Amino acid sequence: MSDFDLVLQGNVVLADQVREGWVAVSDGRVALLGSGAPPAARERHGLKGAWIFPGAIDAQVHCRSQKNQEGFEKATKAAAAGGVTTICDMPFDEDNLICNVQRFDAKRADAEAEAHVDVALFATIDPSVGIDVIPEMATAGACAFKFSTFEAHPTRFPRTPTPVLVEAFRSVAQTGLIACAHNENQEVIADMLARAAKAGMTGPEVHAYTRPPINEALAMLEIYEAGVASGAHAHVVHCSISRGIEICEAYKRQGHPVSVEVLLPFLFLTEKDVAKHGAKAKINPPVRTADEREKLWQHVVAGQVDLVSTDHVAWSADRKSNPEMLKNNSGFPGLELLLPLFVTGCLERNVNLAVVSRCLAFNPARHFRFASKGALEIGRDADIAVVEPSEWTYDPTAGVTCVDWSPYIGRKMKARVASTWRRGELVFDGSNVRSKPGSGKFVRPFLGSRLPNR
């Protein structure tokens, strides 16, 4: 007689430690954890040498930045292959800004019909219309709200002027959700773009030139001060500079509810990769120097980085191949590499792998108020990623991601996702995605006064 549906035995990676043991699953949830001889189960896997992580939550994904390109089905297949069991999709869809409840509901229905892993959705506002839509989109199930201090596109990715930003933050604070913002300064970038144009700069180096570190630091101060003025939890969605982490730490010490996120590219790429790969390594904010990258790693190890995410977007190659750097779209794929690449970075630096569970699962679940996710704890969803030590070289043409280009091409890896389990069901077996479109669920945040199991 079997006690459980599934038992996985190996190195269990919790939010604070790694220990030899096992995880038992019943009815899609973690039922028991232990060490020593594992209990009986209908399915049991001894994973000697492998790590058992909580499934990763990618806090920043753009499935629909380009119409008819990727979408939920293809993106969530890549997620499953990368050990990601929940994605949080951004609201800046091409020709369809998710700025009202009708668009939100339609997008949720699409996610429920197409997704291989679980999906949460961000919402935003159209600054020209106003903030009145925020309460109803929170009720509809938005996991957070995202705004921008910079206009990447007048309709798809508009700037939220400072007075509107403060009022929007105040409205978000009343929902219990987090107010997030893209952290770049409009005036600094406009001035630097004019300088670059006058100098005739068009090569790969122009992107970082037009987005210097002070541009980012000023925007972060604006975001955090908007949080102070409104009472909102203010979150910066992609910090590329160590100075930004220091700014966040200062607000935390003062007792303000703030947080900061660092992208996978900032921890693994530098300006040399931009020189090598050109627009394929273009992202906003830009990747920085090797020295800046290593300082960010120090902040990660110190527990000062709340979340690590990909900012995944799979543009078609024609939107990333213009010889004039600034005429290309920003961003690149990362879902398939989130867990193996982050684990590789930790192994290369002898960092305790508990950092991975904390930055990719436990903290994101707490951040978005996902009561049933984010940890290998009794009662939580059995979202599990098994990662094995393995030396291999990344080739995007051999993976699941829907494009065949990547600035990570040729990257030497030290870890590979051996299997991904979503609510106790095998969705990736190490070679193939086994789940069906529509088997993923829509994830709502818990809006009670206190999260369960906290």
C-alpha positions in Angstrom: 0.0 0.0 0.0 1.3 3.4 -1.0 1.3 6.3 1.5 1.8 9.0 -1.0 1.5 9.7 -4.7 5.1 10.7 -5.2 8.4 10.8 -3.3 11.5 12.5 -4.5 14.7 11.8 -2.6 17.9 13.9 -2.9 19.4 17.2 -1.7 16.3 19.2 -0.6 17.0 23.0 -1.0 15.0 25.1 1.4 14.9 28.8 1.8 17.6 28.7 4.5 19.5 25.4 4.1 20.3 22.4 1.9 19.8 19.0 3.5 19.7 15.4 2.4 16.2 14.1 2.6 13.0 13.5 0.7 9.7 15.3 -0.3 6.4 13.4 -0.3 3.5 14.5 -2.4 -0.3 13.8 -2.1 -3.1 15.3 -4.2 -0.8 17.9 -5.7 0.6 19.3 -2.5 3.6 18.7 -0.3 2.4 16.2 2.3 5.6 15.4 4.3 9.3 16.1 4.4 11.9 14.0 6.1 15.3 12.3 6.1 16.5 8.8 6.1 14.5 6.0 4.5 11.7 7.5 2.3 8.1 6.3 2.7 6.2 4.2 0.2 4.7 5.9 -2.8 3.0 5.0 -6.0 6.0 6.7 -7.7 9.4 7.2 -6.1 12.6 8.6 -7.5 16.0 8.4 -5.8 18.0 11.4 -7.1 21.4 10.9 -5.7 23.6 14.0 -6.2 20.7 16.1 -7.5 19.1 19.1 -5.9 15.3 19.3 -5.2 14.2 22.9 -5.4 10.8 24.5 -5.1 9.6 25.4 -8.6 10.9 28.8 -9.6 8.6 31.8 -9.9 9.7 34.1 -12.6 8.5 37.5 -11.5 9.0 39.2 -14.9 7.9 37.7 -18.2 6.7 39.3 -21.4 4.7 36.7 -23.4 2.9 39.1 -25.6 5.2 42.0 -26.3 5.1 41.0 -29.9 1.8 40.0 -31.5 1.6 36.5 -33.0 5.1 35.7 -31.9 5.3 33.7 -28.6 2.2 33.8 -26.4 1.5 31.7 -23.3 1.8 28.2 -24.9 5.3 28.7 -26.2 6.5 30.8 -23.2 5.3 28.3 -20.6 6.8 25.4 -22.4 10.2 27.2 -22.1 9.3 27.9 -18.4 8.7 24.2 -17.7 12.0 23.3 -19.3 13.7 25.9 -17.1 12.3 24.6 -13.8 9.8 27.5 -13.7 6.4 26.5 -12.4 4.8 29.9 -12.2 5.3 33.0 -14.4 4.1 36.5 -13.7 3.3 38.1 -17.0 3.7 41.8 -17.7 0.9 44.0 -18.9 2.6 45.7 -21.8 1.2 43.6 -24.7 1.6 44.9 -28.2 -1.6 46.9 -29.2 -3.3 45.7 -26.0 -2.1 47.5 -22.8 -3.7 45.6 -19.9 -5.2 48.7 -18.4 -8.8 47.7 -17.7 -10.7 44.7 -16.4 -12.1 43.7 -19.7 -8.6 43.2 -21.2 -7.4 41.6 -18.0 -10.2 39.0 -18.0 -9.6 38.2 -21.7 -5.9 37.7 -21.1 -6.6 35.5 -18.1 -8.9 33.3 -20.2 -6.2 33.0 -22.8 -3.6 32.0 -20.2 -6.0 29.4 -18.8 -6.5 27.9 -22.2 -2.9 27.8 -23.3 -0.5 27.6 -20.4 1.7 24.6 -19.4 2.6 26.1 -16.0 0.7 28.4 -13.7 0.3 32.0 -14.6 -0.2 35.2 -12.7 -0.9 38.5 -14.4 0.3 42.1 -13.8 -2.0 45.0 -14.5 -1.3 48.7 -15.3 -3.0 51.9 -16.2 -3.3 54.1 -19.2 -1.9 57.4 -17.6 -4.0 59.5 -20.0 -7.2 57.8 -18.7 -6.4 57.7 -14.9 -6.2 55.4 -11.9 -9.9 54.5 -11.3 -9.4 51.0 -12.9 -7.0 49.8 -10.2 -9.4 48.5 -7.6 -11.4 46.4 -10.1 -8.3 44.9 -11.6 -7.1 44.0 -8.2 -10.5 42.3 -7.5 -10.1 40.5 -10.9 -6.9 38.9 -9.6 -3.9 41.1 -10.6 -0.8 39.9 -8.8 0.7 43.4 -8.8 0.7 46.7 -10.7 3.5 48.0 -12.9 4.2 51.5 -13.9 7.1 53.2 -15.6 9.2 56.4 -15.1 10.3 56.1 -18.7 8.4 56.0 -22.0 9.6 53.0 -24.0 6.6 53.3 -26.3 3.8 55.9 -26.2 0.9 53.4 -26.1 2.4 49.9 -25.4 4.8 51.1 -22.6 3.9 54.6 -21.6 5.5 56.8 -18.9 3.5 57.5 -15.7 4.1 61.1 -14.8 5.2 61.6 -11.2 2.0 63.1 -9.8 0.0 60.3 -11.4 2.5 57.7 -10.1 2.0 58.9 -6.5 -1.8 58.7 -6.8 -1.6 55.3 -8.5 0.7 54.0 -5.7 -1.8 55.3 -3.2 -4.6 53.4 -4.9 -2.5 50.2 -5.1 -1.6 50.5 -1.4 -5.3 50.2 -0.6 -5.6 46.9 -2.4 -2.8 45.2 -0.4 -0.7 44.6 -3.5 2.7 45.9 -4.5 3.3 48.9 -6.7 6.2 48.1 -9.1 8.0 50.4 -11.5 10.4 50.4 -14.4 13.4 52.5 -13.2 14.8 54.9 -15.8 14.8 58.7 -15.9 13.2 60.2 -19.0 15.1 63.5 -18.9 18.6 61.9 -18.6 17.9 59.5 -21.4 16.5 62.2 -23.7 19.6 64.3 -23.1 22.0 61.4 -23.7 20.2 60.4 -26.8 20.6 63.9 -28.2 24.3 63.8 -27.4 24.7 60.4 -29.1 22.9 61.6 -32.2 25.1 64.6 -32.5 28.2 62.4 -32.2 26.9 60.0 -34.8 26.9 57.0 -32.4 25.1 54.0 -33.7 27.1 50.9 -32.5 26.5 48.6 -29.6 28.2 50.9 -27.1 25.5 53.6 -27.6 22.9 51.9 -25.6 24.8 52.0 -22.3 26.1 55.4 -23.1 22.6 56.8 -23.3 21.5 55.1 -20.1 24.2 55.9 -17.6 23.9 54.7 -14.0 22.7 58.0 -12.7 19.7 57.7 -14.9 18.7 54.5 -13.0 19.6 55.9 -9.5 17.4 59.0 -9.9 14.5 56.9 -11.1 14.8 54.6 -8.1 14.7 57.5 -5.7 11.5 58.8 -7.5 9.9 55.3 -7.1 10.8 54.9 -3.5 9.8 58.4 -2.6 6.4 57.8 -4.3 6.1 54.8 -2.0 6.9 56.9 1.1 4.4 59.6 0.1 1.6 57.1 -0.7 2.1 54.4 1.8 2.6 51.8 -0.9 5.1 48.9 -1.0 7.3 50.3 -3.7 9.2 47.8 -5.8 12.0 48.4 -8.4 11.7 45.8 -11.1 15.2 45.6 -12.5 18.2 47.2 -10.8 21.5 46.9 -12.7 23.7 48.9 -10.4 25.1 48.3 -6.9 24.3 51.9 -6.0 20.6 51.0 -6.5 20.7 48.2 -4.0 22.4 50.6 -1.5 19.5 53.0 -2.1 17.0 50.3 -1.4 18.8 49.2 1.7 18.7 52.8 3.0 14.9 52.9 2.7 14.6 49.5 4.3 16.6 50.7 7.3 14.3 53.7 7.6 11.4 51.2 7.9 9.7 51.8 4.6 8.2 48.8 2.7 10.5 48.7 -0.4 12.1 45.9 -2.4 14.4 45.5 -5.4 14.7 42.9 -8.2 17.8 42.0 -10.2 17.6 40.5 -13.7 19.5 37.3 -14.7 21.3 39.3 -17.4 22.8 41.7 -14.9 24.3 38.7 -13.0 25.8 37.0 -16.1 26.5 39.5 -18.9 28.7 42.5 -19.2 29.4 45.3 -21.7 31.7 42.8 -23.5 28.8 40.6 -24.3 27.0 43.6 -25.8 30.0 44.3 -28.0 30.0 40.7 -29.1 26.3 40.0 -29.6 25.1 43.5 -30.4 21.3 44.0 -30.2 20.8 40.5 -29.1 22.2 41.6 -25.7 20.2 44.9 -25.6 18.0 45.2 -22.5 16.7 48.1 -20.4 18.4 49.1 -18.2 21.6 47.9 -20.0 24.0 45.3 -18.7 27.0 47.0 -17.0 30.7 46.3 -16.3 32.2 43.1 -14.9 32.9 45.0 -11.7 29.3 46.1 -11.4 28.2 42.5 -12.0 30.3 41.1 -9.2 29.0 43.8 -6.8 25.5 42.7 -7.6 26.4 39.1 -6.7 27.7 40.3 -3.4 24.4 41.9 -2.7 22.6 38.7 -3.7 24.7 36.7 -1.3 24.1 39.2 1.5 20.4 38.8 1.1 19.9 42.4 -0.1 18.3 41.4 -3.5 14.7 40.4 -3.0 14.0 38.8 -6.3 15.9 37.5 -9.4 14.0 37.2 -12.6 14.5 37.0 -16.4 12.5 39.9 -18.0 12.0 37.2 -20.7 10.8 38.3 -24.1 11.3 36.2 -27.3 11.4 38.8 -30.1 11.5 37.6 -33.7 15.0 37.9 -35.1 14.1 40.8 -37.3 13.5 43.0 -34.3 17.0 42.3 -32.9 19.2 42.5 -36.1 19.3 46.2 -37.1 22.9 47.4 -37.4 21.9 50.6 -35.6 21.7 49.5 -32.0 19.0 51.9 -30.9 16.5 50.8 -33.6 16.2 47.3 -32.1 13.8 46.2 -29.4 15.1 45.6 -25.9 15.1 42.3 -24.0 15.8 38.7 -24.8 14.7 35.2 -23.7 15.7 33.6 -20.4 12.9 31.4 -19.1 14.6 28.2 -20.1 17.8 29.2 -18.3 16.5 30.8 -15.1 17.2 28.0 -12.7 20.1 26.2 -14.4 22.0 29.4 -15.0 21.4 30.9 -11.6 22.5 27.6 -10.0 25.6 27.6 -12.2 26.5 31.1 -11.0 26.2 30.0 -7.4 28.3 26.9 -7.9 31.0 29.0 -9.7 31.1 31.3 -6.6 30.7 28.7 -3.9 27.4 30.3 -2.9 25.0 28.3 -0.7 22.2 27.1 -3.0 19.6 28.1 -0.4 20.0 31.6 -2.1 18.4 30.1 -5.2 15.3 28.9 -3.4 15.0 32.3 -1.6 15.4 34.5 -4.6 13.5 32.4 -7.1 10.7 30.9 -5.0 10.2 31.9 -1.4 10.6 35.6 -1.8 8.6 35.9 -5.0 5.7 33.9 -3.4 5.7 36.2 -0.4 6.1 39.3 -2.6 3.0 38.4 -4.7 1.1 36.9 -1.8 0.9 33.4 -3.4 -0.2 31.6 -0.3 0.2 28.0 -1.8 3.5 28.5 -3.6 7.2 29.2 -3.1 8.5 26.6 -0.7 8.8 22.9 0.0 6.5 23.1 3.0 3.6 20.9 4.0 0.4 22.1 2.5 2.1 24.1 -0.3 1.6 23.2 -4.0 4.0 20.5 -5.0 5.8 22.7 -7.5 9.2 21.1 -7.7 12.3 21.4 -9.9 15.0 18.7 -9.9 18.4 20.0 -10.9 21.4 17.8 -11.5 25.1 18.7 -11.7 26.0 18.6 -15.4 28.5 20.3 -17.6 27.1 21.4 -20.9 27.1 24.3 -23.3 23.9 26.3 -24.1 22.7 26.2 -27.7 19.3 27.9 -28.2 18.6 25.9 -31.3 18.6 22.7 -29.2 16.1 23.9 -26.6 12.4 24.7 -26.2 12.4 28.5 -26.5 10.7 29.6 -29.7 13.6 31.6 -31.1 17.1 30.3 -32.1 19.1 33.3 -30.9 20.4 34.3 -27.5 23.2 36.3 -25.9 23.8 33.3 -23.7 24.8 31.1 -26.7 28.0 29.1 -25.9 27.7 29.7 -22.1 29.2 26.8 -20.1 26.8 25.4 -17.6 27.2 23.4 -14.5 23.6 22.4 -13.8 20.7 21.0 -15.8 17.0 20.7 -15.1 16.3 17.0 -14.9 12.6 17.3 -14.2 9.9 19.8 -13.4 6.7 19.0 -11.4 3.8 21.3 -11.3 1.4 20.6 -8.5 2.8 17.0 -8.4 2.4 16.4 -12.1 5.5 15.8 -14.3 5.6 18.7 -16.9 9.2 18.3 -18.1 11.2 15.1 -18.0 14.6 16.5 -18.8 14.2 16.2 -22.5 10.6 16.9 -23.4 7.7 19.0 -22.1 5.0 16.4 -21.1 2.1 18.7 -20.1 -0.7 19.8 -22.3 -1.7 23.4 -23.1 -4.3 24.6 -20.6 -3.1 22.4 -17.7 -1.6 25.5 -16.1 -3.8 27.5 -13.7 -4.4 31.2 -13.1 -2.8 32.2 -9.8 -4.5 34.9 -7.6 -2.8 36.7 -4.8 -4.1 36.1 -1.2 -5.6 39.4 -0.1 -6.3 38.6 3.5 -4.7 40.4 6.4 -2.1 37.6 6.9 -0.7 35.0 4.6 -1.3 31.4 5.6 1.8 29.4 6.7 3.9 32.6 7.3 
